[in-house]
Amino acid sequence: MIVDDICGEGFPVRGPLMGLDFGTKTIGVAVSDGLRSVATPLETVRRKKFGVDAAALLEIAEKRGISGMILGLPLNMDGSKGPRVQSTRAFARNLEKLTEIPIGFWDERLSTVAAERALLEADTSRKRRAEVIDHVAAGYILQGALDRLAFVRASQ
């Protein structure tokens, strides 16, 4: 099921979440703890075919007891939706057919820039940055969603 608002009806209120940074060549994966306080970058899945990619993601979800997925939505800087948004939504629609895990979206603008900056500040080599940038970006996407969920929960 695709959920329009991760803070609204239909999105689970408990259990760990998985954050995904969906790209043309890779999918960055991050997971949260069960209390949904911290996002941890996990791995980068090299894209092959949809079936192979989906199987890899669903295997991770099953092993970790994931209750919901947050897929980064690559909006343009002005908030408009370009072709990458369409392909991300198409991926979510196809994945939705294979799992009962609810899928929500989170604005991912500048997540890769933030991840790159953090890796540079940590004095990570160029080679290592290339290896981890996607799942670190997925961590930023997921942490943003976790912070929003915590804020909404605290204000209720």
C-alpha positions as MATLAB code, in Angstrom:
seq = 'MIVDDICGEGFPVRGPLMGLDFGTKTIGVAVSDGLRSVATPLETVRRKKFGVDAAALLEIAEKRGISGMILGLPLNMDGSKGPRVQSTRAFARNLEKLTEIPIGFWDERLSTVAAERALLEADTSRKRRAEVIDHVAAGYILQGALDRLAFVRASQ';
ca = [
       0.000    0.000    0.000;
       1.283    3.452   -0.925;
       0.570    6.064    1.730;
       0.425    9.738    0.796;
       1.132   11.042    4.309;
       3.517    9.096    6.559;
       2.051   10.938    9.565;
      -1.518   10.004    8.669;
      -3.731    6.959    8.465;
      -2.392    3.763    6.970;
       1.245    4.149    7.949;
       2.343    2.013   10.916;
       3.040    3.834   14.179;
       5.434    1.188   15.553;
       8.334   -0.885   14.340;
      11.509   -0.185   12.400;
      11.426    1.652    9.090;
      13.537    1.290    5.968;
      14.699    4.337    4.017;
      15.510    4.072    0.322;
      17.481    6.412   -1.918;
      16.345    5.228   -5.351;
      18.789    6.020   -8.151;
      19.301    4.969  -11.742;
      22.210    2.623  -10.920;
      21.877    1.965   -7.194;
      19.436    1.948   -4.297;
      20.778    3.188   -0.987;
      19.261    1.429    2.029;
      19.053    2.633    5.626;
      17.096    1.237    8.571;
      15.840    2.634   11.846;
      15.821    1.144   15.282;
      12.540   -0.194   16.657;
      11.900    3.029   18.573;
      12.319    5.053   15.381;
      14.852    7.440   16.838;
      17.976    6.783   14.736;
      18.485    6.002   11.056;
      21.497    3.846   10.241;
      22.907    3.571    6.711;
      23.002   -0.121    5.837;
      24.056   -0.936    2.280;
      23.832   -0.034   -1.373;
      22.018   -2.373   -3.739;
      23.379   -2.309   -7.305;
      20.370   -2.154   -9.604;
      19.857   -4.960  -12.076;
      16.271   -5.787  -13.005;
      13.222   -4.804  -11.003;
      12.570   -8.357   -9.793;
      16.124   -8.791   -8.521;
      16.151   -5.347   -6.900;
      12.773   -5.892   -5.223;
      13.804   -9.332   -3.934;
      16.962   -7.863   -2.365;
      14.991   -5.071   -0.656;
      12.256   -7.383    0.573;
      14.831   -9.806    1.951;
      16.388   -6.991    3.983;
      12.920   -5.914    5.143;
      12.031   -9.421    6.262;
      15.303   -9.992    8.126;
      14.941   -6.692    9.982;
      11.209   -6.853   10.710;
      10.523   -3.648    8.785;
       7.027   -2.223    9.320;
       7.178    0.574    6.724;
       9.318    1.937    3.906;
      10.251    5.546    3.201;
      11.226    6.178   -0.407;
      13.087    9.403   -1.163;
      11.159   11.516   -3.668;
      13.554   13.488   -5.919;
      11.615   16.720   -6.341;
      13.189   19.568   -8.287;
      14.560   22.436   -6.211;
      11.449   24.513   -6.985;
       9.224   21.671   -5.718;
       8.067   20.580   -9.162;
       8.000   16.948  -10.240;
      10.305   15.804  -13.010;
      10.922   12.467  -14.750;
      12.854   11.065  -11.761;
       9.771   11.490   -9.569;
       7.754    9.532  -12.126;
      10.258    6.661  -12.168;
      10.428    6.624   -8.349;
       6.631    6.464   -8.088;
       6.553    3.713  -10.740;
       9.088    1.717   -8.720;
       6.907    2.147   -5.612;
       3.764    1.008   -7.505;
       5.568   -2.115   -8.717;
       7.020   -2.845   -5.259;
       3.590   -2.345   -3.682;
       2.334   -5.361   -5.646;
       4.920   -7.619   -3.965;
       4.538   -6.674   -0.311;
       2.071   -5.669    2.379;
       4.611   -3.233    3.859;
       3.278    0.333    3.510;
       5.390    2.656    1.368;
       5.579    6.388    1.995;
       7.545    9.184    0.352;
       9.884   11.827    1.763;
      11.310   14.867    0.000;
      14.939   13.989   -0.632;
      16.154   17.337   -1.950;
      19.769   17.906   -0.928;
      20.095   14.559    0.900;
      23.025   13.540   -1.282;
      24.637   16.953   -0.769;
      24.272   16.573    3.014;
      25.668   13.044    2.882;
      28.626   14.184    0.778;
      29.339   17.040    3.181;
      29.245   14.700    6.201;
      31.593   12.251    4.497;
      33.998   15.063    3.588;
      33.957   16.319    7.176;
      34.783   12.771    8.310;
      37.795   12.889    5.961;
      36.504    9.930    3.949;
      38.535    9.082    0.849;
      37.025    9.714   -2.578;
      36.871    5.978   -3.270;
      35.110    5.235    0.025;
      32.667    8.143   -0.498;
      31.660    6.651   -3.835;
      31.025    3.301   -2.152;
      28.842    4.616    0.669;
      27.210    7.828   -0.589;
      23.914    6.205   -1.579;
      23.195    4.459    1.704;
      24.392    7.478    3.687;
      21.915    9.580    1.654;
      19.228    6.982    2.455;
      20.089    7.538    6.112;
      19.510   11.279    5.725;
      16.170   10.642    3.998;
      15.054    8.229    6.709;
      16.268   10.452    9.569;
      14.281   13.375    8.174;
      11.148   11.234    8.115;
      11.837    9.897   11.631;
      12.272   13.440   12.964;
       8.977   14.489   11.386;
       7.157   11.459   12.797;
       8.572   12.185   16.266;
       7.540   15.847   16.035;
       3.986   14.967   15.037;
       3.753   12.337   17.769;
       5.046   14.800   20.402;
       2.591   17.522   19.371;
      -0.486   15.291   19.598;
];
